[in-house]
Amino acid sequence: MFAKRSMFRIAVAVLFLPSFACKTAPSTPAPAATTSTEAAAAPAAPAVSPAPAPTAPAASPAAEHIKLQHILISFAGKVPGKNITRTEDEARTLAAQVFDRAKKGEDFDSLVRTYTDDRAPGIYGLANSGVTPSADEFSRGRMVPAFGDVGFSLAAGEIGMADYDPAKSPFGWHIIKRLE
């Protein structure tokens, strides 16, 4: 019982005594007075300023206009007017293979001509949401959502892929290279 009371008193002292400390006392002792000869003999310490706090990089503003080239890999029944016979699984596998080849630096124009289920060269200009498209552009809202989502997330020269999704990418897989 005595040990429990002692532990309780120690806990109270540790927790509450610092809160009663004088808040106006300096947190570091004042430097000792020096004579002019001591000051002259001692080398001056370099001023040390605290390192600036790290900050998050500023988000780059969304591009207003971009130019993309893409390869559409589709499957049976997804592109009106096209006689595509591959299955969804075959399309998924082919899209992954073509995407891998593009990421490794294979000529994108050649991949477009060989594999796209869209029209070659598959180059589109897009105006971002709220931006008036120029004569040779489409508004972002006129394209399937995944096309713009991936396209506007890429830097010029980067390649990305929009996976097949019935709502966001209903025609199949889009392998997208941002040109501008």
Summary of the structure (lengths in Angstrom):
residues: 180
radius of gyration: 32.8
end to end distance: 77.8
largest distance: 95.6
contacts: 413
relative contact order: 0.16
helix: 34%
strand: 16%
